[in-house]
């Protein structure tokens, strides 16, 4: 498979990792749009949001986001999440990912 994010998960390509558990990896976006801009990805390859077959994937992603936010005081500071779906929706890498953006620096 020639998926950039799968290569990051496999540690074939380096990334500035901010969070990891058994199901999810989060790393800093290389073109940040906010002082903190992370990408939360499932470790299982899923190309797009509308390709999800198990809703537990989204539960795992959002649980990881909340865990990260609580550990790093983003709950108090505030943050937003965003998902692009398909080329028309602005998706550039076809591995499901959730953008985590905050004006608070990590």
VMD Tcl script that builds the backbone (N, CA, C; Angstrom):
set m [mol new atoms 318]
animate dup $m
set s [atomselect $m all]
$s set {name element resname resid chain x y z} {
  {N N UNK 1 A 0.854 -1.179 0.000}
  {CA C UNK 1 A 0.000 0.000 0.000}
  {C C UNK 1 A 0.895 1.236 0.000}
  {N N UNK 2 A 0.504 2.227 -0.752}
  {CA C UNK 2 A 1.292 3.442 -0.874}
  {C C UNK 2 A 0.603 4.599 -0.154}
  {N N UNK 3 A 0.251 4.396 1.098}
  {CA C UNK 3 A -0.449 5.407 1.885}
  {C C UNK 3 A 0.545 6.105 2.816}
  {N N UNK 4 A 0.652 7.415 2.680}
  {CA C UNK 4 A 1.565 8.205 3.498}
  {C C UNK 4 A 1.325 7.986 4.985}
  {N N UNK 5 A 0.058 8.022 5.404}
  {CA C UNK 5 A -0.238 7.888 6.825}
  {C C UNK 5 A 0.034 6.477 7.335}
  {N N UNK 6 A -0.180 5.463 6.508}
  {CA C UNK 6 A 0.165 4.094 6.905}
  {C C UNK 6 A 1.667 3.965 7.105}
  {N N UNK 7 A 2.446 4.662 6.295}
  {CA C UNK 7 A 3.909 4.650 6.443}
  {C C UNK 7 A 4.328 5.353 7.730}
  {N N UNK 8 A 3.594 6.393 8.130}
  {CA C UNK 8 A 3.872 7.057 9.412}
  {C C UNK 8 A 3.541 6.113 10.558}
  {N N UNK 9 A 2.416 5.419 10.473}
  {CA C UNK 9 A 2.038 4.446 11.508}
  {C C UNK 9 A 3.102 3.360 11.637}
  {N N UNK 10 A 3.610 2.883 10.499}
  {CA C UNK 10 A 4.631 1.823 10.490}
  {C C UNK 10 A 6.015 2.353 10.840}
  {N N UNK 11 A 6.136 3.653 11.075}
  {CA C UNK 11 A 7.406 4.314 11.410}
  {C C UNK 11 A 8.411 4.250 10.256}
  {N N UNK 12 A 7.894 4.102 9.028}
  {CA C UNK 12 A 8.745 4.147 7.838}
  {C C UNK 12 A 9.047 5.592 7.452}
  {N N UNK 13 A 8.166 6.498 7.848}
  {CA C UNK 13 A 8.342 7.932 7.641}
  {C C UNK 13 A 8.205 8.585 9.012}
  {N N UNK 14 A 9.102 9.508 9.319}
  {CA C UNK 14 A 9.037 10.145 10.631}
  {C C UNK 14 A 7.965 11.235 10.655}
  {N N UNK 15 A 7.432 11.439 11.842}
  {CA C UNK 15 A 6.436 12.481 12.078}
  {C C UNK 15 A 6.602 12.940 13.520}
  {N N UNK 16 A 6.170 14.140 13.795}
  {CA C UNK 16 A 6.210 14.682 15.146}
  {C C UNK 16 A 4.953 14.193 15.872}
  {N N UNK 17 A 5.078 13.055 16.527}
  {CA C UNK 17 A 3.935 12.397 17.166}
  {C C UNK 17 A 3.584 13.086 18.484}
  {N N UNK 18 A 2.305 13.374 18.647}
  {CA C UNK 18 A 1.818 14.053 19.849}
  {C C UNK 18 A 1.017 13.132 20.758}
  {N N UNK 19 A 0.483 12.035 20.192}
  {CA C UNK 19 A -0.378 11.138 20.966}
  {C C UNK 19 A -0.413 9.794 20.259}
  {N N UNK 20 A -0.471 8.729 21.066}
  {CA C UNK 20 A -0.608 7.391 20.479}
  {C C UNK 20 A -1.218 6.458 21.500}
  {N N UNK 21 A -2.117 5.593 21.013}
  {CA C UNK 21 A -2.613 4.473 21.800}
  {C C UNK 21 A -2.696 3.267 20.860}
  {N N UNK 22 A -3.365 2.212 21.263}
  {CA C UNK 22 A -3.408 1.000 20.445}
  {C C UNK 22 A -4.125 1.184 19.107}
  {N N UNK 23 A -5.079 2.103 19.050}
  {CA C UNK 23 A -5.916 2.240 17.861}
  {C C UNK 23 A -5.702 3.537 17.077}
  {N N UNK 24 A -5.082 4.537 17.715}
  {CA C UNK 24 A -5.023 5.884 17.139}
  {C C UNK 24 A -3.621 6.465 17.258}
  {N N UNK 25 A -3.251 7.255 16.253}
  {CA C UNK 25 A -1.993 7.994 16.260}
  {C C UNK 25 A -2.319 9.445 15.925}
  {N N UNK 26 A -1.670 10.379 16.604}
  {CA C UNK 26 A -1.846 11.805 16.298}
  {C C UNK 26 A -0.476 12.433 16.121}
  {N N UNK 27 A -0.371 13.260 15.098}
  {CA C UNK 27 A 0.896 13.931 14.820}
  {C C UNK 27 A 0.629 15.334 14.303}
  {N N UNK 28 A 1.663 16.159 14.361}
  {CA C UNK 28 A 1.550 17.551 13.932}
  {C C UNK 28 A 1.424 17.634 12.415}
  {N N UNK 29 A 0.491 18.464 11.960}
  {CA C UNK 29 A 0.314 18.710 10.525}
  {C C UNK 29 A 1.539 19.466 10.014}
  {N N UNK 30 A 2.028 19.103 8.835}
  {CA C UNK 30 A 3.219 19.768 8.288}
  {C C UNK 30 A 2.905 21.163 7.730}
  {N N UNK 31 A 1.626 21.465 7.545}
  {CA C UNK 31 A 1.192 22.801 7.102}
  {C C UNK 31 A 0.136 23.318 8.074}
  {N N UNK 32 A 0.548 23.682 9.294}
  {CA C UNK 32 A -0.427 24.044 10.320}
  {C C UNK 32 A -1.246 25.278 9.973}
  {N N UNK 33 A -2.524 25.214 10.338}
  {CA C UNK 33 A -3.458 26.317 10.143}
  {C C UNK 33 A -3.817 26.984 11.469}
  {N N UNK 34 A -3.179 26.562 12.552}
  {CA C UNK 34 A -3.408 27.105 13.889}
  {C C UNK 34 A -2.157 26.823 14.718}
  {N N UNK 35 A -1.972 27.501 15.858}
  {CA C UNK 35 A -0.800 27.233 16.703}
  {C C UNK 35 A -0.644 25.758 17.074}
  {N N UNK 36 A -1.762 25.065 17.292}
  {CA C UNK 36 A -1.730 23.609 17.427}
  {C C UNK 36 A -2.620 23.041 16.336}
  {N N UNK 37 A -2.022 22.227 15.473}
  {CA C UNK 37 A -2.777 21.587 14.389}
  {C C UNK 37 A -2.268 20.154 14.281}
  {N N UNK 38 A -3.065 19.237 14.789}
  {CA C UNK 38 A -2.717 17.819 14.787}
  {C C UNK 38 A -3.653 17.055 13.866}
  {N N UNK 39 A -3.212 15.902 13.429}
  {CA C UNK 39 A -4.040 14.977 12.669}
  {C C UNK 39 A -4.179 13.706 13.491}
  {N N UNK 40 A -5.407 13.331 13.820}
  {CA C UNK 40 A -5.702 12.087 14.524}
  {C C UNK 40 A -6.146 11.074 13.479}
  {N N UNK 41 A -5.462 9.926 13.436}
  {CA C UNK 41 A -5.756 8.910 12.428}
  {C C UNK 41 A -5.948 7.543 13.074}
  {N N UNK 42 A -6.846 6.734 12.501}
  {CA C UNK 42 A -6.930 5.348 12.984}
  {C C UNK 42 A -5.720 4.586 12.469}
  {N N UNK 43 A -5.232 3.640 13.254}
  {CA C UNK 43 A -4.103 2.824 12.802}
  {C C UNK 43 A -4.516 1.839 11.715}
  {N N UNK 44 A -5.796 1.570 11.639}
  {CA C UNK 44 A -6.331 0.729 10.567}
  {C C UNK 44 A -6.599 1.638 9.365}
  {N N UNK 45 A -6.173 1.210 8.184}
  {CA C UNK 45 A -6.377 2.040 7.002}
  {C C UNK 45 A -7.850 2.072 6.604}
  {N N UNK 46 A -8.383 3.276 6.595}
  {CA C UNK 46 A -9.723 3.564 6.085}
  {C C UNK 46 A -9.542 4.819 5.240}
  {N N UNK 47 A -9.875 4.754 3.970}
  {CA C UNK 47 A -9.574 5.855 3.058}
  {C C UNK 47 A -10.375 7.121 3.360}
  {N N UNK 48 A -11.672 6.968 3.604}
  {CA C UNK 48 A -12.554 8.130 3.765}
  {C C UNK 48 A -13.557 7.884 4.877}
  {N N UNK 49 A -14.113 8.946 5.392}
  {CA C UNK 49 A -15.131 8.834 6.432}
  {C C UNK 49 A -16.283 7.943 5.985}
  {N N UNK 50 A -16.700 8.078 4.737}
  {CA C UNK 50 A -17.841 7.300 4.265}
  {C C UNK 50 A -17.479 5.863 3.883}
  {N N UNK 51 A -16.227 5.462 4.156}
  {CA C UNK 51 A -15.814 4.064 3.981}
  {C C UNK 51 A -15.846 3.280 5.295}
  {N N UNK 52 A -16.176 3.942 6.389}
  {CA C UNK 52 A -16.192 3.278 7.698}
  {C C UNK 52 A -17.249 2.181 7.713}
  {N N UNK 53 A -16.838 1.003 8.140}
  {CA C UNK 53 A -17.762 -0.118 8.274}
  {C C UNK 53 A -18.104 -0.395 9.731}
  {N N UNK 54 A -17.246 0.074 10.640}
  {CA C UNK 54 A -17.456 -0.130 12.072}
  {C C UNK 54 A -17.477 1.231 12.758}
  {N N UNK 55 A -18.606 1.610 13.341}
  {CA C UNK 55 A -18.709 2.917 13.979}
  {C C UNK 55 A -17.756 3.066 15.164}
  {N N UNK 56 A -17.236 1.969 15.667}
  {CA C UNK 56 A -16.297 2.036 16.789}
  {C C UNK 56 A -15.029 2.811 16.408}
  {N N UNK 57 A -14.721 2.882 15.132}
  {CA C UNK 57 A -13.545 3.638 14.681}
  {C C UNK 57 A -13.687 5.100 15.093}
  {N N UNK 58 A -14.860 5.677 14.875}
  {CA C UNK 58 A -15.068 7.077 15.239}
  {C C UNK 58 A -15.052 7.254 16.752}
  {N N UNK 59 A -15.590 6.283 17.474}
  {CA C UNK 59 A -15.544 6.343 18.940}
  {C C UNK 59 A -14.109 6.345 19.429}
  {N N UNK 60 A -13.280 5.496 18.843}
  {CA C UNK 60 A -11.864 5.435 19.228}
  {C C UNK 60 A -11.148 6.742 18.912}
  {N N UNK 61 A -11.424 7.309 17.740}
  {CA C UNK 61 A -10.785 8.571 17.360}
  {C C UNK 61 A -11.183 9.699 18.314}
  {N N UNK 62 A -12.484 9.841 18.550}
  {CA C UNK 62 A -12.917 10.936 19.415}
  {C C UNK 62 A -12.544 10.701 20.877}
  {N N UNK 63 A -12.484 9.466 21.326}
  {CA C UNK 63 A -12.012 9.189 22.686}
  {C C UNK 63 A -10.546 9.608 22.821}
  {N N UNK 64 A -9.752 9.350 21.789}
  {CA C UNK 64 A -8.343 9.756 21.799}
  {C C UNK 64 A -8.222 11.282 21.816}
  {N N UNK 65 A -9.053 11.949 21.030}
  {CA C UNK 65 A -9.033 13.414 21.003}
  {C C UNK 65 A -9.367 13.979 22.382}
  {N N UNK 66 A -10.395 13.446 23.015}
  {CA C UNK 66 A -10.794 13.928 24.342}
  {C C UNK 66 A -9.705 13.631 25.369}
  {N N UNK 67 A -9.106 12.450 25.298}
  {CA C UNK 67 A -8.011 12.099 26.204}
  {C C UNK 67 A -6.859 13.084 26.030}
  {N N UNK 68 A -6.462 13.324 24.784}
  {CA C UNK 68 A -5.387 14.274 24.499}
  {C C UNK 68 A -5.755 15.670 25.012}
  {N N UNK 69 A -6.971 16.114 24.728}
  {CA C UNK 69 A -7.401 17.449 25.148}
  {C C UNK 69 A -7.369 17.592 26.669}
  {N N UNK 70 A -7.825 16.580 27.377}
  {CA C UNK 70 A -7.821 16.628 28.835}
  {C C UNK 70 A -6.401 16.614 29.398}
  {N N UNK 71 A -5.514 15.827 28.810}
  {CA C UNK 71 A -4.127 15.739 29.278}
  {C C UNK 71 A -3.365 17.040 29.066}
  {N N UNK 72 A -3.766 17.816 28.073}
  {CA C UNK 72 A -3.007 18.999 27.685}
  {C C UNK 72 A -3.774 20.314 27.846}
  {N N UNK 73 A -4.823 20.290 28.632}
  {CA C UNK 73 A -5.607 21.474 28.987}
  {C C UNK 73 A -6.277 22.164 27.798}
  {N N UNK 74 A -6.572 21.431 26.751}
  {CA C UNK 74 A -7.282 22.000 25.620}
  {C C UNK 74 A -8.776 22.116 25.882}
  {N N UNK 75 A -9.269 21.353 26.806}
  {CA C UNK 75 A -10.690 21.465 27.136}
  {C C UNK 75 A -10.989 22.882 27.611}
  {N N UNK 76 A -10.114 23.402 28.451}
  {CA C UNK 76 A -10.276 24.761 28.973}
  {C C UNK 76 A -9.989 25.797 27.886}
  {N N UNK 77 A -8.959 25.591 27.100}
  {CA C UNK 77 A -8.545 26.552 26.075}
  {C C UNK 77 A -9.475 26.566 24.868}
  {N N UNK 78 A -10.049 25.404 24.573}
  {CA C UNK 78 A -10.929 25.260 23.414}
  {C C UNK 78 A -10.195 24.734 22.193}
  {N N UNK 79 A -10.935 24.030 21.362}
  {CA C UNK 79 A -10.377 23.455 20.136}
  {C C UNK 79 A -11.506 23.156 19.177}
  {N N UNK 80 A -11.140 22.854 17.948}
  {CA C UNK 80 A -12.136 22.420 16.970}
  {C C UNK 80 A -11.614 21.194 16.247}
  {N N UNK 81 A -12.531 20.409 15.714}
  {CA C UNK 81 A -12.167 19.250 14.908}
  {C C UNK 81 A -12.820 19.409 13.541}
  {N N UNK 82 A -12.167 18.813 12.554}
  {CA C UNK 82 A -12.655 18.958 11.183}
  {C C UNK 82 A -12.268 17.708 10.394}
  {N N UNK 83 A -13.192 17.237 9.554}
  {CA C UNK 83 A -12.939 16.085 8.687}
  {C C UNK 83 A -13.251 16.489 7.251}
  {N N UNK 84 A -12.297 16.297 6.368}
  {CA C UNK 84 A -12.518 16.503 4.937}
  {C C UNK 84 A -12.859 15.143 4.329}
  {N N UNK 85 A -13.846 15.108 3.435}
  {CA C UNK 85 A -14.246 13.845 2.817}
  {C C UNK 85 A -14.214 13.993 1.302}
  {N N UNK 86 A -13.327 13.239 0.677}
  {CA C UNK 86 A -13.207 13.246 -0.781}
  {C C UNK 86 A -12.511 14.485 -1.312}
  {N N UNK 87 A -12.105 14.412 -2.555}
  {CA C UNK 87 A -11.417 15.538 -3.183}
  {C C UNK 87 A -12.258 16.800 -3.143}
  {N N UNK 88 A -13.550 16.681 -3.430}
  {CA C UNK 88 A -14.442 17.833 -3.411}
  {C C UNK 88 A -14.618 18.432 -2.031}
  {N N UNK 89 A -14.338 17.648 -1.003}
  {CA C UNK 89 A -14.423 18.113 0.377}
  {C C UNK 89 A -13.091 18.568 0.930}
  {N N UNK 90 A -12.070 18.589 0.071}
  {CA C UNK 90 A -10.761 19.067 0.488}
  {C C UNK 90 A -9.812 18.016 1.017}
  {N N UNK 91 A -10.176 16.730 0.926}
  {CA C UNK 91 A -9.298 15.674 1.420}
  {C C UNK 91 A -8.110 15.523 0.484}
  {N N UNK 92 A -6.893 15.572 1.040}
  {CA C UNK 92 A -5.668 15.453 0.246}
  {C C UNK 92 A -4.991 14.099 0.419}
  {N N UNK 93 A -5.051 13.541 1.618}
  {CA C UNK 93 A -4.472 12.221 1.885}
  {C C UNK 93 A -5.638 11.275 2.143}
  {N N UNK 94 A -5.694 10.190 1.397}
  {CA C UNK 94 A -6.830 9.282 1.498}
  {C C UNK 94 A -6.586 8.183 2.529}
  {N N UNK 95 A -6.527 8.645 3.767}
  {CA C UNK 95 A -6.525 7.847 4.993}
  {C C UNK 95 A -7.319 8.725 5.954}
  {N N UNK 96 A -8.418 8.218 6.472}
  {CA C UNK 96 A -9.277 8.989 7.355}
  {C C UNK 96 A -8.448 9.728 8.403}
  {N N UNK 97 A -8.714 11.002 8.567}
  {CA C UNK 97 A -8.044 11.777 9.601}
  {C C UNK 97 A -8.933 12.910 10.076}
  {N N UNK 98 A -8.755 13.236 11.347}
  {CA C UNK 98 A -9.486 14.335 11.960}
  {C C UNK 98 A -8.482 15.414 12.320}
  {N N UNK 99 A -8.719 16.609 11.801}
  {CA C UNK 99 A -7.886 17.751 12.150}
  {C C UNK 99 A -8.297 18.244 13.532}
  {N N UNK 100 A -7.320 18.468 14.385}
  {CA C UNK 100 A -7.505 19.048 15.716}
  {C C UNK 100 A -6.791 20.389 15.697}
  {N N UNK 101 A -7.548 21.467 15.881}
  {CA C UNK 101 A -6.968 22.805 15.807}
  {C C UNK 101 A -7.291 23.597 17.078}
  {N N UNK 102 A -6.299 24.328 17.551}
  {CA C UNK 102 A -6.510 25.181 18.712}
  {C C UNK 102 A -5.592 26.385 18.619}
  {N N UNK 103 A -6.048 27.487 19.176}
  {CA C UNK 103 A -5.216 28.683 19.245}
  {C C UNK 103 A -4.167 28.551 20.364}
  {N N UNK 104 A -4.361 27.590 21.275}
  {CA C UNK 104 A -3.382 27.324 22.332}
  {C C UNK 104 A -2.236 26.521 21.738}
  {N N UNK 105 A -1.007 26.898 22.056}
  {CA C UNK 105 A 0.144 26.139 21.594}
  {C C UNK 105 A 0.336 24.905 22.455}
  {N N UNK 106 A 0.759 23.822 21.827}
  {CA C UNK 106 A 1.041 22.581 22.552}
  {C C UNK 106 A 2.341 22.739 23.307}
}
mol reanalyze $m
mol bondsrecalc $m
mol representation Tube
mol addrep $m
